Amino acid sequence: MATTDGVYQSDRWQNDTVPRAGSERTDSDVGGDIERVLAVYGPTNIEKIERHIEPLADVVGTTTLLCTQPHPNVTGINQLSPPSTGVRLLDIFLLSLLTAVESIRGDYDAVVSVSLFPHGCLGLLAARWNGIPAHLGIIGYDIDVHARAWYGRPVRWLIRRFDAVTVPGPTHRRRLHRFVGVPWDRTAILANPINADRFPGGEDAERPYDLLWVGRLTAEKRPVLFVDVIAVVAERYPSVRAVIVGDGPLSADVTKRIAHYGLENVIDTPGWVDDPAPWYADASVFALTSERDALPLTLIEAMASGTVPVAPAVGNVSDLLVDDWNGRVVDPATIEGFATAIEELLANPERRARLGANARGVRNRFSIADAAEDWQHVTRILTRSSRE
C-alpha cells in the first residue's frame, strides 16, 4: 500500500515552492552561513526541546538555549536559565535580563524563538539591539487567535518584523502571507517531528481499543464532545471500547458526562501518561475533536502508529489528511458527523487497514531529519536577511 507518495511528498509541504497566485518567489540560492544561534524558548519538558531545538543544533555550529528550566539529558545545546521565583511576571523579567546580557556577550549570528508572547518579543528585541536577523516559530495560537483578535493589528505588525517566520503546515504558511502580510520568501514550514521508532504499530497489530482520544482536557480540545460521540456510537455498537488519555481543567466535566450516559464500562480514563505511544498502538481509530489546532503532534503520532485518524478540517489538518485515503475528515465537525465516520470505519476492517497503512506515511515527512532540513532552509533565509 502507498505510504510515501501523495500528500506527504507533495509540493505543498516543501519549503522552496512558488506560492499560489498573488505573490512572487524571491528565494535565494545562497547557502546558510549562520553558525552561532541564540534560541529563546520556555518549555518545561525535554520532549519539546528535542523536537523544536535539537534539529537546529544539527545544522549550525553552536546553539545556546535560554529557557525557564534546564534539562540535563539534552545534548548538543548550551542551556542557560534564570533563577526561578515561581512568579510568572518576575520569571519573564529575569529571562528578559538574561536574554539581553547573553545576546550581547555571545556574539551570535541570529536569534530564533518559538511563540510570539513572550519569547518571540524577547528574541526580536535582542536581535534588533545586536543588528542580527530574528526568527519566529509559530505553533498556531499566534496566528489563529492573537492575529485575529481585536488587538490583532499590532500583533500582525510584530510578526512582520521578523526576518523568518515558520509554521507547521501549508495552510498557515499561506495565511502568514495573505492575512498577516509576511513576504512569501520569509516564510517556511518547520516540521513538527517525531521519533518514528517509538511508534511501531502496524496494520496487523492487536488493538484492544476501538477509539482513542489524547490531549489536554481543555475547552478548545473538546473532550466532552468525544464522550457525546461515543454515546451515539455505543447505541449501534454496544461492545465498543474507548479511552481518553490526558488530564486538564475539564477532567471533572468529562467524568460527569461519562456517568450521564452510563459509559463507565465503555470509556477508560487513565489520566495523564508520560508516554502515549503504547496507547496509539492499542487503538484502531484516533479521534481529534479540537475546535482549533495548528497541526497537533498527537495526530502525527497516531498516524505513525497506523491508527486511523478522524479529525475536523482545522488548521493544517486538511493539508495532511486526504479523506478516505489516510483518514477521515469531518466537516462540519458535529457529533453526528464524527459518529458516522467512526461507525463506517468500525464496520469495515479492510477499509480501516488501508487507511491505517497509508497514514503511516507521515513517518517519511515528520522525522528529526526532516526538521533539520527545514531548519537549514530557515538559516538560508536568515543569511539572506543579514546580507541585505
Secondary structure, DSSP 8 states (H G I E B T S, - for coil): ---SSGGGGSGGG-TT---STT-------------EEEEE---SSHHHHHHHTHHHHTTSSEEEEE-SS--TT--S-EEE-----S-HHHHHHHHHHHHHHHHHHTT-SEEEEESIIIIIHHHHHHHHHHT--EEEE--SHHHHTGGGSTTHHHHHHHHHTSSEEEESSHHHHHHIIIII---GGGEEE------GGG----TTS--SEEEEEES---GGG-HHHHHHHHHHHHHH-TT--EEEE--STTHHHHHHHHHHHT-TTTEEEEE--S--HHHHHTEEEEE---SS-SS-HHHHHHHHTT-EEEEES-TTHHHH--BTTTBEEESS--HHHHHHHHHHHHH-HHHHHHHHHHHGGGGGTSSHHHHHHHHHHHHHHHHHHHH-
